[in-house]
């Protein structure tokens, strides 16, 4: 679908709403426009292949969320339209994930010879229904949130989206239930839906394996005001399945707050095991303390079993070590993490935040490598969003990463993002 067709379709949907509307369908609807100017530079310090990946793009997003029609069973419609425009790219440095691209050579000896499209667009439609204000069903384009076994990647110009159904229920006090089925994925830099695969993890799993059936179930129970318990499960048919148990604690302590969280995963192969044998257990932990805008945190993480952490291709992990370049999730890998955050609102500068995080990993078992896998990464994030005045909601963010490893290419990375959002309704 062309960019113009996407815009026309989205405009037509919004214009048609009055004919469908009853009471709160329109009154509770929201229309938001956002734009993002994204520069990405990943500099490879060694190894073979391109010396860097570098692109610059402009993105526009129009998002409409209706309310629900009157009655115990209400209906609604959500729509999202996305348009990405190439500002700078070249085949030898494409592949940053912010621009769609096409092959410019059939030569298998040139796997990186792909040219970014001048522009690309996407349209997502989601029908929804609500029963007694506590149960919601979504059908169509999905971005599952808060589900540990499937985390959509939102780190580029546009988010990764899925096609499927999701039922969310809050019918029971302090308990949130989610059930879902996904049949296709649209990657963050693609305009096409496709079947889902498993992330290769440095050759651990077969990237050629595909499935059109991912089911998930999740239960989150607020035991006390300070303690949340979670139990989630996901299964990618004939490839892998993964269970998750989590505990999250956040409570006042002295002049600040104590933070603590445990995340445990258990993955195994499923059905025909088309992606290869899966045997992974992972424990990811975090403990921290927050006071006067400062938050100091850290934790220990360990992978057990014979294989790496499994996840759907293109998604991100729900590990505390999910950073810009690496996620420290190879087989048997052990890692430590330290993080510092500061919110300058405590110093009278609301909208400005700073984060730095360091992770060190070792004991990794990497496919076709006889020695112990080791890596480290240091990330720094600085973000500022204007809080008021004529430039309100204009944001700028700088993301910097330095990663070193004895089994992947050493990498320095910078991302510079200018953003703006405006609520039109």
C-alpha positions in Angstrom: 0.0 0.0 0.0 1.4 3.4 -1.0 1.9 6.2 1.6 -1.0 8.2 0.0 -3.4 5.2 0.2 -2.5 4.7 3.8 -3.2 8.3 4.7 -6.5 8.3 2.7 -7.6 5.0 4.4 -6.9 6.4 7.9 -8.6 9.7 7.1 -11.6 7.8 5.8 -11.8 5.7 8.9 -11.8 8.7 11.2 -14.3 10.5 9.0 -16.7 7.5 9.0 -16.8 7.3 12.8 -19.9 9.5 13.3 -22.0 7.1 11.3 -21.0 4.3 13.7 -21.0 6.2 16.9 -23.3 6.0 19.8 -22.7 8.2 22.9 -19.2 7.5 24.3 -17.8 6.1 21.0 -16.9 9.6 20.0 -16.8 11.4 23.4 -14.1 9.0 24.7 -12.1 8.9 21.4 -8.6 10.1 21.1 -6.6 11.3 18.1 -2.8 11.8 18.4 -0.2 12.9 15.9 3.5 12.3 16.5 6.7 12.7 14.5 10.2 11.4 15.0 13.5 12.4 13.3 15.9 9.4 13.8 19.6 9.3 13.2 21.3 5.9 13.7 25.0 5.1 13.6 26.5 1.7 14.5 30.3 1.6 14.0 31.9 -1.8 13.8 35.4 -1.8 15.3 36.6 -5.1 13.9 35.5 -8.2 11.9 34.4 -8.6 8.3 31.5 -7.0 6.5 30.4 -3.4 6.3 32.4 -1.1 8.7 29.2 0.6 9.8 25.4 0.9 9.6 24.3 4.5 9.3 20.9 5.9 8.3 18.7 9.0 8.9 14.9 9.0 8.6 11.8 11.0 9.3 8.7 9.3 10.6 5.1 10.4 11.1 2.4 8.5 13.0 -1.4 9.2 13.3 -3.1 7.2 15.9 -6.9 7.0 16.5 -8.5 5.3 19.5 -12.3 5.3 19.7 -14.4 5.0 22.8 -17.0 2.2 23.1 -20.7 2.2 22.1 -23.3 2.3 24.9 -24.5 -0.8 26.7 -23.0 -3.7 28.6 -21.4 -4.9 25.4 -19.7 -2.0 23.6 -17.8 -1.9 20.3 -14.9 0.3 19.1 -12.2 0.8 16.5 -8.5 1.7 16.7 -6.4 2.7 13.7 -2.7 3.7 13.3 -1.0 5.0 10.1 2.7 5.3 9.8 4.8 7.0 7.1 8.6 6.8 7.0 10.8 9.0 4.7 14.5 8.3 3.9 16.7 11.3 4.6 20.1 9.6 4.2 21.2 6.0 3.4 23.3 3.9 1.1 23.3 0.1 0.4 26.7 -0.5 2.1 25.5 1.1 5.3 21.8 0.2 5.4 20.1 -2.2 7.8 19.7 -0.1 10.9 16.1 -1.1 11.3 14.7 2.4 10.7 14.1 2.1 7.0 12.5 -0.6 4.8 14.9 -1.8 2.2 15.1 -4.0 -1.0 17.8 -6.2 -2.4 19.9 -4.6 -5.2 22.0 -7.6 -6.0 21.3 -11.3 -6.5 24.9 -12.2 -5.7 25.0 -14.4 -2.5 28.5 -13.0 -1.9 27.0 -9.6 -1.3 24.4 -10.2 1.5 24.5 -6.6 2.7 23.7 -5.1 -0.7 20.3 -3.7 0.0 19.0 -0.2 -0.8 16.6 1.6 1.6 13.2 2.7 0.1 12.7 6.4 -0.4 9.6 6.1 1.7 7.4 3.4 3.2 4.1 3.2 5.0 2.0 1.0 7.2 -1.7 0.9 8.3 -3.0 -1.0 11.4 -6.6 -1.6 12.2 -8.0 -3.1 15.4 -11.6 -3.9 16.2 -12.4 -4.0 19.9 -15.2 -4.9 22.2 -15.8 -4.3 25.9 -18.1 -6.3 28.2 -19.2 -4.8 31.6 -16.2 -2.4 31.6 -13.8 -5.1 32.8 -13.2 -7.3 29.8 -11.8 -6.2 26.5 -11.2 -8.1 23.2 -8.9 -6.8 20.5 -8.8 -8.2 17.0 -6.4 -7.1 14.3 -3.2 -5.2 14.7 -1.7 -5.7 18.1 1.2 -4.5 20.2 1.0 -6.7 23.3 2.1 -4.8 26.4 3.2 -6.2 29.7 3.5 -9.8 28.5 6.8 -11.3 29.5 7.0 -14.0 26.8 6.5 -11.5 23.9 8.0 -8.1 24.0 7.4 -6.0 20.8 10.5 -4.1 19.6 9.8 -0.3 19.8 13.4 0.9 19.6 13.4 2.2 16.1 11.4 4.7 13.9 8.2 2.5 14.1 7.2 -0.3 16.4 7.0 -4.0 15.6 3.4 -5.1 15.3 1.5 -8.3 15.2 -1.8 -9.6 13.7 -4.1 -11.6 16.0 -6.5 -11.5 18.9 -6.1 -10.6 22.6 -8.5 -10.8 25.5 -7.8 -8.7 28.7 -9.9 -9.2 31.8 -9.9 -7.3 35.1 -13.1 -8.9 36.3 -11.5 -10.1 39.5 -10.1 -7.7 42.1 -6.3 -7.2 41.9 -6.0 -9.7 39.1 -5.3 -9.0 35.4 -5.7 -11.8 32.9 -4.5 -11.8 29.3 -5.1 -14.5 26.6 -3.9 -14.1 23.1 -3.2 -15.7 19.7 -0.9 -14.2 17.1 -0.6 -15.4 13.5 1.7 -12.9 11.8 4.4 -10.3 12.5 5.2 -7.0 10.8 8.8 -6.1 11.6 9.7 -2.6 12.6 11.3 -1.8 9.2 8.9 -3.8 7.0 5.6 -3.2 5.3 4.6 -6.9 5.0 3.2 -9.4 7.4 5.1 -12.7 7.7 5.2 -15.9 9.7 7.2 -15.8 13.0 10.6 -17.3 13.6 13.0 -17.7 16.4 16.0 -15.4 16.9 19.2 -17.2 15.8 21.2 -16.3 19.0 24.6 -16.5 17.2 23.6 -19.7 15.3 22.1 -21.5 18.3 18.7 -21.8 16.5 17.6 -22.1 12.9 16.4 -18.8 11.6 14.6 -20.6 8.7 12.0 -22.1 11.0 8.6 -20.4 10.7 5.2 -20.7 12.5 1.9 -18.8 12.1 0.7 -19.8 15.6 1.8 -18.2 18.8 -0.5 -18.5 21.9 0.0 -16.7 25.2 -1.6 -16.6 28.6 -0.7 -14.2 31.5 -1.9 -13.6 35.0 -0.7 -10.7 37.2 -1.9 -10.5 40.8 -1.4 -7.6 43.1 -0.8 -9.4 46.3 -0.4 -6.3 48.3 0.0 -2.6 47.4 3.7 -3.2 47.2 4.0 -6.7 45.8 3.0 -8.0 42.3 3.2 -11.7 41.3 3.1 -12.8 37.6 2.7 -16.1 35.8 2.9 -16.0 32.0 3.2 -18.7 29.3 3.8 -18.6 25.5 4.1 -21.3 22.8 5.3 -20.8 19.2 3.9 -23.9 17.5 6.5 -26.5 16.5 9.4 -24.2 17.6 9.5 -23.4 21.3 7.5 -22.7 24.5 8.4 -20.6 27.5 7.1 -20.1 31.0 7.7 -17.0 33.2 7.3 -16.4 36.9 7.9 -12.9 38.3 7.8 -11.1 41.6 8.0 -7.3 41.8 8.4 -5.3 45.0 8.2 -1.5 45.4 7.9 0.0 48.9 8.7 3.1 50.9 11.9 2.8 53.0 13.2 5.7 54.9 13.2 8.9 52.8 13.1 6.9 49.6 11.8 3.7 48.0 13.2 0.2 47.8 12.8 -1.6 44.5 13.2 -5.3 43.9 12.3 -7.8 41.1 12.8 -11.4 40.2 12.2 -12.8 36.7 12.5 -16.5 36.0 12.0 -18.1 32.6 11.9 -21.8 31.5 12.1 -22.5 27.8 11.9 -25.8 25.9 11.3 -27.0 22.3 7.7 -27.5 21.2 6.2 -30.0 18.7 8.5 -30.7 15.7 11.2 -28.4 17.2 11.8 -26.8 13.7 14.2 -24.3 15.2 16.3 -26.9 16.9 16.5 -28.2 20.5 15.6 -25.6 23.1 16.7 -26.0 26.7 17.0 -22.8 28.7 16.3 -21.5 32.1 17.1 -17.9 33.0 17.0 -15.9 36.3 17.2 -12.1 36.0 17.2 -9.9 39.1 17.1 -6.3 40.1 17.4 -4.4 43.4 17.6 -0.7 43.8 16.9 2.3 45.9 15.3 5.6 44.8 15.6 9.0 46.6 15.4 12.7 45.6 15.5 11.9 41.8 18.4 9.4 42.2 17.9 5.7 41.5 20.8 3.2 42.0 20.1 -0.4 41.0 21.8 -3.5 39.9 21.4 -7.3 39.7 22.7 -10.7 38.8 21.6 -12.8 35.8 22.2 -16.4 34.9 21.3 -18.7 32.0 21.1 -22.4 32.6 20.5 -25.3 30.2 22.1 -26.3 27.0 20.9 -23.5 24.7 20.4 -19.7 24.7 17.3 -17.8 25.7 14.6 -18.2 23.1 12.5 -15.4 21.7 10.5 -14.5 18.6 12.6 -13.0 15.8 12.6 -9.2 16.0 11.3 -9.0 19.5 13.3 -8.0 22.6 13.8 -10.1 25.7 12.3 -9.4 29.1 15.7 -9.6 30.8 17.1 -6.8 32.8 20.2 -7.0 30.6 18.3 -6.0 27.4 20.6 -3.2 26.2 21.1 -1.3 22.9 23.4 -3.9 21.3 23.4 -7.1 23.4 21.0 -8.8 25.8 23.5 -11.2 27.5 21.4 -14.3 26.9 23.7 -17.0 25.4 23.7 -20.5 26.8 25.1 -20.7 30.4 26.0 -17.0 30.3 26.4 -15.2 33.7 26.2 -11.4 34.0 26.2 -8.6 36.5 24.5 -5.3 36.0 24.8 -1.8 37.5 22.6 1.2 36.7 22.2 4.8 37.7 19.2 7.1 36.8 18.7 10.7 37.7 15.5 12.7 37.1 16.4 16.4 37.0 12.9 17.3 38.1 14.2 16.9 41.6 16.6 19.8 40.8 14.0 22.0 39.3 14.5 20.9 35.6 11.4 18.7 34.8 11.6 16.8 31.5 15.3 16.1 31.7 16.5 12.6 32.6 19.9 10.8 32.6 20.7 7.0 32.7 23.9 5.0 32.6 24.1 1.2 32.7 26.9 -1.3 32.6 26.7 -5.1 32.2 29.5 -7.6 32.3 29.0 -11.2 31.0 31.1 -14.3 31.0 30.8 -18.2 31.0 28.8 -18.0 27.7 28.7 -21.1 25.5 28.5 -20.0 21.9 28.0 -22.2 18.9 31.2 -23.1 17.0 33.4 -21.5 19.6 35.7 -23.5 21.9 36.5 -20.8 24.4 34.4 -19.1 27.1 32.2 -16.3 25.6 32.7 -12.9 27.3 31.2 -9.5 26.7 30.5 -6.2 28.3 28.4 -3.1 27.3 28.1 0.4 28.7 25.0 2.5 27.6 24.2 6.2 28.4 20.9 7.8 27.7 20.0 11.5 28.0 16.5 12.7 27.3 14.8 16.1 27.4 11.1 16.8 26.7 9.9 20.4 26.8 7.2 20.6 29.5 5.3 23.9 28.5 5.3 26.8 26.2 5.1 26.9 22.4 7.6 24.0 22.1 5.7 21.7 24.6 6.2 18.0 23.9 9.3 18.6 21.7 11.8 16.0 22.8 15.5 15.2 22.1 17.2 12.0 23.1 20.8 10.8 22.7 21.5 7.1 23.1 25.2 6.0 23.3 26.5 2.4 23.6 29.9 0.8 23.7 30.0 -3.0 23.4 32.9 -5.4 23.4 32.8 -9.2 22.9 35.1 -12.1 22.0 32.4 -13.7 19.8 30.6 -10.8 18.0 31.9 -7.7 16.3 32.9 -4.9 18.7 30.5 -2.0 18.4 30.2 1.7 19.1 26.7 3.1 18.6 25.0 6.5 18.7 21.3 7.3 18.1 20.0 10.9 18.0 16.2 11.3 18.1 14.1 14.4 17.9 10.4 13.9 18.6 7.1 15.7 18.9 3.6 14.7 19.8 0.3 16.5 19.7 -3.1 15.4 21.0 -5.6 16.5 18.3 -8.6 15.2 20.4 
